[in-house]
Amino acid sequence: MKLLVVSPHPDDETLGAGGTILKYKREGHQVYWLNITDATSELGYSTDFIRHREFQITQINNFYSFDGFYNLKLPPTKLSALAEHEVISKIFKVFDEVRPEWIIIPGRYDAHSDHIVVFDCCMACTKVFRAPYLKTILTMEILSETDFGYREEKFSPNLFIDITNEMDRKLDAMSIYDTEIEEPPFPRNANNIKALALNRGGQSGCMYAEAFSIVKMIK
């Protein structure tokens, strides 16, 4: 099985699906990563930050041993200002090259505007006559984004993946993103990541789990 995980920003793939990535790789599946945005000097990021972010991405890519990695390097926090058809075209090019059977994407009701744009653009690429290879679409739960969204419609998990054996390594992966984590009460840290997984595990009969919402599944 081929799985493609789509992250609006580096770290979203680990927060939302790090345990699932590790589990599916361990089980022998092919797992690919498509990252949408990245820091550039044109956006005011320092040379040191850009170099460190590139180092983080390289480390994460090696940590998971992805079967393929794609980085569109679009401007973070500014996706809503871009022409949607251009973003869709770039994403679909990756879809058509990888031809995944499963995709994991951010949710439509996340707080960050980039997440909403990525969801909409990914969904535009999933029409069955354009991507007949695609059988399952999942949205992931991204700590500090999915839970911070405030809309009448919200993330409603109906698929839980047991990551008990992967929990410690998920935390190891997240530690690579040292610029994105802080001690509590900041939301992104080992304590909160583990607490969310413990809660989702309690809802699904295992110690630790990641939660997803099934957008579409074709059997």
N, C-alpha and C positions, 0 to 999 in steps of 0.2 A: 504494500500500500504506500502511496505517495501522499505526504502531508506537507502543506505549505502554511507557515505561520506568518501573518502580516502584522508588523508593528508600526504604528505611527512614528514612534521614537525609540531609539535604543533603550532598553530596559523593560518596555511593555511586553515583549515576548517572554521574558523571564518572570515578571510579576504575574502575568495571566496564564502562562502555559509552560513554565519551566519544568515542572515535574512531568507533565505529559510529554514534552519533547524528550526528556531523558528516558522515560518509560518506553516510548515508541522506538527510540534508537536502540535501546537494550533488546527489544523484541525483534529487531531486524528490519524495521520499516525504514523507508527513505524519508528524511525530514529536511525541508528546505526553509530558508528564512528570507523574507522580503522586508527590508526596512525602508520606510518612506522618506523620512526627513533626517537631516544631519546638520551639524553646526558648520558655518563658513565665516570667513573674515568679513565678507560683504554684509553680514548680518550683525557685525559688531563683536563677534566672539574673539577672544584673544588667541594668539598663536599657541600658547601653552594649553589652553582649554581644548582647542581643536586637536592638537597632538595627543592629549590625554584621551579624548573621546575616540580617536582612531585606534589608540592602544586598547581601550576597553572593548571596542567592536571586534578587533582581532582576537583578543583573549576569549571573548564569548564565543566567537565562531569556532575557535579551537576547542574550547571547553565542551561544546555540544557535538563537535564533529559533524556539522551540517553537511548534507550531501550537495548543497549548493547555497550560495549567498548572493543576494542582490541588494544594492543600496541605491535608491533613486536620488538621494541627496537633495531633496526638495527643502525649501525653507521652513523650519519649525515655527509654529504659531501663525503661519501665513497661508496655509493651504486654502482657506476659504477665499483668499484674494486671487487665486490662480484660476485659469480657465478650466472648468471641470473636465471638459473633453480631453484636454492635454494630460491630466492626471489619469483619467480612465485609460487612455491609450498606452501610457507607460506601464500601468499595472497589468493591463491585458497582455502586453508583450511578454511579461514574466509568466503569467498564467499559461499562455500558449506554449512557452518554451518548457516549463516544468510539467504541465498537464497533470496537476494534482487531482487525486480522488477526493481528498478532504482539504478544506481550508479552515483556519482559525483566524478570525478577524476581530477588531475592536467592536464594541457595541454602539448601537445607534443612540443610546441614551447616556453615554459617558459625558462628563463635564466639559472636557477639552474639545474645542471646535475642530482640531485636527483629527480627533478620533471619529467625529461625526462625518467629516468629509471622506475619510478613508473607508468607513463603512459604506457610505453611499456609492463611492466609486468602485469599490470591490463588488458590490451587488450588481452594478451595471455590467460587470464582466461575467456574470454567472448565468446569463440566459442559456437555456439548455441547448439551443441551436448554435450557440457560439462556443460553449464549453461543455460538450457532451460527456467529456471524461469526468466532470465534477459531480460527485454524488452526495457529498455532505458539507454543509456550511454551518459552522459554529461561531458564536460570539463568546469572547472570554471575559473573565472578571478581573479587571486591572485595579489593584489597590490604589486608592487616592484619586481615581478617575471614575470608575463605575459606581462606587459608593458615594461620590460627591455630586453626581448628577441629580438635578431636581426637576423631574417631569412627572406628569400623571402616569405615563407609561415608563416602565423601568425594567432593568435586568431581572429576568425571572428564570433561574436555573432549572433545567430539566434533564441534564446529563452531568453525572459526577464521575470523575476518573480517579481511582485509588492511586495516590502517589506516596503511600507510606514508605515504600522502599527508596523513594527518590527525594524525600523531604530534606534530608541533610545536604544533599548535593544541590538542590534548588537554592538553598541558603548560600552555599559556596558560590554558585553562579551569581547570585545577586550581590555578593560582596565585591565582585569585580567592578560593579557600578558604585564605587565609593563616593562619587560626587552626587549621587541620587538618594543616599540614605543618611539618616540622622537618628539620634536617640529619641525615644518617646518623650513627649507626645507627638512628635513628627510621625506621619502615617507610614512612611516607607522605612522599615527596619525589620530585623530578623524576628523580633517579638511579634509584631503585627502580622507579618507574612505567615508565621507559624500558627498564630491564633486563628486567622481566617481559614487556613487549611484544616485546623482542628475542628472548627465549627462546621465546615462543609463535610468533613469526615463523619461528624456526629449525625448529620442529616442523611448520610448515605450508608452507614453501617461499616465504616472502616476508621482507621486512626486519623489519616490525613487524606484530603481530596482536593482536587481543583474542580470548580464548577463552570459549566458552560450552558449556553442556551442554544437549542437546535433551531436554526432558521429554516433549513430544508434538509431532508434526508431522502434519498432515492434508493430503494432496495430492489 
